[in-house]
């Protein structure tokens, strides 16, 4: 892991994100890049951030960079921009060569979510690297117990490899849960073997609960430090109809959620995974 991008909204999750970014960067000797996008307009008008003073924003970023420099004993770069269009594009542009993106849990709900939009969902949908969503006021703990929820699609090698990196660094116990009881939901044998190869424990469970409740229940009963989900890309028109399950889970999970994108290594070749309408997450 060489580069971590931390997207700060300077909201309730800021302190927690600094703690997590500092520990991960120090443990993996990775560079940190902070970015805050001051969005003047959304699709529905002014956002609440429009009324923050630029001087205050820059001071908060410099403070965060200083704290991270002390934690990691290295120089931390910061980025600041004013966007009249898309915040997610600014973050994803900086994260093109990143190994990990850190986001805070979404704070907007109800009418405020409608007014200012849902930035985290757009980043989750289009990021090509793993994303760690940090709950508000979360305290850092080494991820000694990692829960992974798997579906009927073969798990990409990059996802397995990233889980293995975390497991190796922290000597984590990895529990993989696969929900049975639904038609055509068998976990591919190849994925099972890949998980077992890195020392993960794979177990099948019967459950007819909703995806979100099932995943959170798996994390709770395994006392997970980190919850991990595989995010399957969806066609744009489906994004308009419903929010993705990965974002729903990340927004309400009491533990950090590691979202691993199912990125097609050969985008010209059609795959079931990237167009799946009944994917698990």
Secondary structure, DSSP 8 states (H G I E B T S, - for coil): --EEEEE--SSTTHHHHHHHHHHHHHHHT-EEEEEEEEESEETTEE-GGGGS-HHHHHHHHHHHHHHHHHHHTS--EEEEEEESS-HHHHHHHHTTT-SEEEEE-----HHHHHHH--HHHHHHHH-SSEEEEE-TT-------EEEEEE-SS---HHHHHHHHHHHHHHT-EEEEEEEESSTT----HHHHHHHHHTT-EEEEEE--S-HHHHHHHHHHHTT-SEEEEEEE---HHHHHH---HHHHHHHH-SSEEEEEEE--SSTTS--TGGG-SS---
